[in-house]
Amino acid sequence: MRVLTGALVLDLGLLLVGALALFVAGGVRRNLGQAFDLACVAVLPLVVVDLAATVTVRAAGLAIAASWLLRALSLGWMGALVALAIRPARNPGRAPSPPAEVVRRGRRVGAAFAVVAAAGAVLQVAWIAGHLESVKPMTSGEQAPAIALPRIEAAGALGERVTLAASRGKVTVLDFWATWCKPCLAEMPRLDRIARAHPDVAVIAININDPAAARALFDQRGWAMTLVADDGDTGERYGVSAIPHTVILDRRGVVREVLRGARADLATVIEAIRASE
């Protein structure tokens, strides 16, 4: 359920925030139930856009930045609806009953949403059941979770997918980084020297923010490491909460070291793993 839950957790939190904001803005005539009703209406576009964007971006293999752009637009939409809901929150009154045809149409639309949500949940569960290796979280001392990340080509275009199978038999370094991260950039030359000096070490630089900027930086500085784009899920499965985040696998693909933050002794750690094999 990673795609569905990942898209909805933030939305549920924003629903609570929106309801609280409308409850407070309601003044002396505030009504908690009505505040939640109005917040549900405001958050609905965000839920729909999040689900659609998450599924579309994953299926099309687009950069994760595309889903964040769509999410930002939907957040603005939600904010506008919350602002519009302040007036009815302050003056609840009693709304006239809608015509019977409007009620029936609303029920049909609601039923359609329920069917789509149920179908999406079933499809997601079926996909996970057939791809358990692709959603397994990282555990030190165990086989590393599978990855299939697109190589970043010229101008940030996404190319063929890179998998761990391609580097099996080598010590593999997975480095999660971003172009704005100064500690990451300070570590890159060390990683590049390691990749050039040791043919039995594969260094995969996983960019989490801007494929085009990452490609331009690699071309400018002549780095020879494999450059790929994160898909969002991979960073989550590898426990990335801050960058640089470096995971070192042995020749069998087992997680041997997880380094959080820049490490001056990175080369020493990698050399120790090479020597132990």
C-alpha positions as CSV (number, residue, x, y, z in Angstrom):
1,M,0.0,0.0,0.0
2,R,3.0,2.3,-0.2
3,V,1.7,4.4,-3.1
4,L,-1.7,4.9,-1.6
5,T,-0.6,5.5,2.0
6,G,2.2,7.7,1.0
7,A,-0.2,9.9,-1.0
8,L,-2.8,10.1,1.7
9,V,-0.9,10.5,5.0
10,L,-0.1,14.2,4.4
11,D,-3.7,14.8,3.1
12,L,-5.2,13.4,6.3
13,G,-2.9,15.7,8.3
14,L,-3.9,18.7,6.2
15,L,-7.6,17.8,6.7
16,L,-7.1,18.1,10.5
17,V,-5.2,21.4,10.1
18,G,-7.9,22.8,7.8
19,A,-10.7,21.7,10.1
20,L,-8.9,23.3,13.1
21,A,-8.3,26.5,11.2
22,L,-12.0,26.8,10.2
23,F,-13.1,25.9,13.7
24,V,-11.0,28.7,15.1
25,A,-12.1,31.1,12.4
26,G,-15.7,30.4,13.1
27,G,-15.7,32.7,16.1
28,V,-18.6,32.5,18.6
29,R,-20.7,30.5,16.2
30,R,-18.1,27.9,15.6
31,N,-19.2,24.3,15.0
32,L,-16.6,21.5,15.0
33,G,-18.8,19.2,12.8
34,Q,-19.3,21.8,10.2
35,A,-15.6,22.7,10.3
36,F,-14.8,19.1,9.4
37,D,-17.4,19.1,6.7
38,L,-16.0,22.2,5.1
39,A,-12.4,20.9,5.4
40,C,-13.3,17.6,3.7
41,V,-14.6,19.6,0.7
42,A,-11.4,21.7,0.6
43,V,-9.1,18.7,0.9
44,L,-10.8,16.6,-1.8
45,P,-8.9,18.1,-4.8
46,L,-5.7,17.5,-2.9
47,V,-6.5,13.8,-2.4
48,V,-7.5,13.3,-6.0
49,V,-4.5,15.1,-7.4
50,D,-2.1,13.3,-5.0
51,L,-3.4,9.9,-6.0
52,A,-3.4,10.7,-9.7
53,A,0.0,12.3,-9.7
54,T,1.6,9.6,-7.6
55,V,0.3,6.8,-9.8
56,T,1.0,8.6,-13.1
57,V,4.6,9.7,-12.1
58,R,5.5,6.2,-11.0
59,A,3.9,4.5,-14.0
60,A,5.5,6.9,-16.5
61,G,8.9,6.8,-14.8
62,L,9.0,10.6,-14.5
63,A,11.3,12.5,-12.1
64,I,9.9,12.8,-8.6
65,A,10.0,16.6,-8.9
66,A,7.0,16.3,-11.3
67,S,4.7,14.9,-8.5
68,W,5.9,17.6,-6.1
69,L,4.9,20.3,-8.7
70,L,1.4,18.9,-9.0
71,R,1.2,18.6,-5.2
72,A,2.1,22.3,-4.8
73,L,-0.6,23.3,-7.2
74,S,-3.2,21.2,-5.4
75,L,-2.1,22.6,-2.1
76,G,-2.7,26.1,-3.4
77,W,-6.1,24.9,-4.6
78,M,-6.9,23.6,-1.1
79,G,-5.8,26.8,0.5
80,A,-8.1,28.8,-1.7
81,L,-11.0,26.6,-0.8
82,V,-10.3,26.8,2.9
83,A,-10.2,30.6,2.6
84,L,-13.6,30.6,0.9
85,A,-15.0,28.3,3.6
86,I,-14.3,30.8,6.4
87,R,-17.4,32.9,5.7
88,P,-19.9,29.9,5.9
89,A,-17.9,28.7,9.0
90,R,-18.7,32.1,10.7
91,N,-22.3,32.2,9.5
92,P,-23.5,28.6,9.5
93,G,-27.3,29.3,9.2
94,R,-29.5,26.6,7.8
95,A,-29.1,25.8,4.2
96,P,-32.2,25.0,2.1
97,S,-32.5,21.3,1.1
98,P,-31.2,20.7,-2.4
99,P,-33.5,19.4,-5.1
100,A,-33.9,15.6,-5.3
101,E,-32.1,15.4,-8.6
102,V,-29.0,17.2,-7.1
103,V,-29.0,14.7,-4.2
104,R,-29.2,11.7,-6.7
105,R,-26.4,13.1,-8.8
106,G,-24.3,13.7,-5.7
107,R,-24.8,10.1,-4.6
108,R,-23.8,8.8,-8.1
109,V,-20.6,10.9,-8.0
110,G,-19.8,9.7,-4.5
111,A,-20.4,6.1,-5.5
112,A,-18.1,6.5,-8.6
113,F,-15.3,7.9,-6.3
114,A,-15.8,4.9,-4.0
115,V,-15.5,2.5,-6.9
116,V,-12.4,4.1,-8.2
117,A,-10.7,4.2,-4.8
118,A,-11.6,0.5,-4.2
119,A,-10.3,-0.5,-7.6
120,G,-7.1,1.5,-7.0
121,A,-6.6,-0.3,-3.6
122,V,-7.1,-3.7,-5.2
123,L,-4.7,-3.0,-8.0
124,Q,-2.1,-1.7,-5.6
125,V,-2.4,-4.8,-3.3
126,A,-2.1,-7.1,-6.4
127,W,1.0,-5.2,-7.6
128,I,2.7,-5.4,-4.2
129,A,1.9,-9.1,-3.9
130,G,3.8,-9.7,-7.2
131,H,6.7,-7.3,-6.4
132,L,7.5,-7.9,-2.7
133,E,11.3,-7.6,-3.4
134,S,10.7,-4.1,-4.8
135,V,9.0,-2.7,-1.6
136,K,11.1,-4.4,1.1
137,P,12.8,-1.9,3.4
138,M,16.5,-2.0,4.0
139,T,18.0,-4.0,6.8
140,S,21.7,-4.0,7.7
141,G,23.2,-7.5,7.2
142,E,20.6,-8.6,4.8
143,Q,20.2,-8.5,1.0
144,A,19.8,-4.9,-0.2
145,P,16.3,-3.9,-1.5
146,A,16.1,-4.1,-5.3
147,I,16.3,-0.8,-7.2
148,A,15.5,0.1,-10.8
149,L,16.3,3.8,-11.2
150,P,16.5,5.7,-14.5
151,R,19.9,6.9,-15.6
152,I,20.2,10.7,-16.0
153,E,21.2,11.5,-19.5
154,A,22.0,14.7,-21.3
155,A,19.9,17.7,-20.3
156,G,18.3,15.7,-17.5
157,A,16.5,13.2,-19.7
158,L,15.8,9.9,-18.0
159,G,17.2,6.9,-19.8
160,E,17.5,3.1,-19.2
161,R,17.0,1.8,-15.6
162,V,20.0,0.8,-13.5
163,T,19.6,-2.2,-11.2
164,L,21.8,-3.7,-8.5
165,A,22.1,-6.9,-10.6
166,A,24.4,-4.9,-13.0
167,S,27.0,-4.4,-10.2
168,R,26.7,-7.8,-8.6
169,G,30.2,-9.1,-7.9
170,K,31.5,-5.6,-7.0
171,V,31.4,-3.6,-3.8
172,T,28.5,-1.2,-4.5
173,V,28.2,2.3,-3.1
174,L,24.7,4.0,-3.2
175,D,25.0,7.7,-2.5
176,F,21.8,9.7,-2.0
177,W,22.5,13.4,-2.7
178,A,21.1,16.7,-4.0
179,T,22.7,19.6,-5.9
180,W,22.0,22.1,-3.1
181,C,23.6,19.9,-0.4
182,K,27.1,21.3,0.3
183,P,28.3,18.2,2.4
184,C,27.2,16.0,-0.5
185,L,29.2,18.1,-3.0
186,A,32.2,17.9,-0.8
187,E,32.0,14.1,-0.7
188,M,31.5,13.7,-4.4
189,P,35.2,14.1,-5.5
190,R,36.2,11.4,-3.0
191,L,33.6,9.0,-4.3
192,D,34.6,9.7,-7.9
193,R,38.3,9.0,-7.1
194,I,37.2,5.7,-5.5
195,A,35.2,4.8,-8.6
196,R,38.2,5.6,-10.9
197,A,40.8,3.9,-8.8
198,H,39.0,0.6,-8.1
199,P,37.2,-1.2,-11.1
200,D,35.7,-3.6,-8.5
201,V,33.8,-0.8,-6.9
202,A,30.6,0.5,-8.4
203,V,29.5,4.0,-7.2
204,I,25.8,4.9,-8.0
205,A,25.0,8.6,-7.3
206,I,21.2,8.8,-6.6
207,N,20.0,12.4,-7.1
208,I,16.9,13.3,-5.2
209,N,16.1,16.8,-6.5
210,D,16.9,18.0,-10.0
211,P,18.0,15.6,-12.8
212,A,19.0,18.4,-15.2
213,A,21.1,20.3,-12.7
214,A,22.7,17.0,-11.5
215,R,23.6,16.1,-15.1
216,A,25.1,19.6,-15.7
217,L,27.1,19.4,-12.6
218,F,28.5,15.9,-13.5
219,D,29.4,17.1,-17.0
220,Q,31.0,20.3,-15.7
221,R,33.2,18.5,-13.1
222,G,33.9,15.3,-15.2
223,W,32.6,12.8,-12.6
224,A,32.5,9.3,-13.9
225,M,30.1,7.8,-11.4
226,T,26.8,6.3,-12.5
227,L,24.1,9.0,-12.1
228,V,20.5,8.1,-11.6
229,A,17.3,9.8,-10.4
230,D,15.5,8.7,-7.2
231,D,11.8,7.8,-7.6
232,G,10.9,8.7,-4.0
233,D,10.2,5.1,-2.9
234,T,13.8,4.0,-3.1
235,G,15.0,6.7,-0.7
236,E,12.2,5.8,1.7
237,R,13.1,2.0,1.6
238,Y,16.8,2.8,2.2
239,G,15.9,4.9,5.3
240,V,17.0,8.3,3.8
241,S,16.0,11.0,6.3
242,A,19.0,13.4,5.7
243,I,21.7,13.7,3.1
244,P,24.4,12.7,2.3
245,H,23.2,9.2,3.0
246,T,25.6,6.4,1.8
247,V,24.9,2.7,1.8
248,I,27.7,0.3,1.0
249,L,27.0,-3.3,-0.2
250,D,29.4,-6.1,-0.4
251,R,30.0,-8.2,-3.5
252,R,26.9,-10.4,-2.7
253,G,24.6,-7.4,-2.5
254,V,24.4,-7.5,1.3
255,V,24.1,-4.2,3.2
256,R,27.4,-3.8,5.1
257,E,27.5,-0.1,6.1
258,V,25.0,2.8,6.3
259,L,26.7,6.2,6.6
260,R,24.6,9.2,7.5
261,G,26.2,12.5,6.9
262,A,29.6,13.3,5.4
263,R,32.4,11.0,6.5
264,A,36.1,11.8,6.0
265,D,36.9,8.1,6.5
266,L,34.6,7.0,3.6
267,A,37.5,5.6,1.6
268,T,38.8,3.6,4.6
269,V,35.3,2.1,5.2
270,I,35.0,1.0,1.6
271,E,38.6,-0.4,1.5
272,A,37.9,-2.5,4.6
273,I,34.9,-4.0,2.9
274,R,36.9,-4.7,-0.3
275,A,39.6,-6.4,1.8
276,S,37.2,-8.6,3.7
277,E,35.8,-10.2,0.6
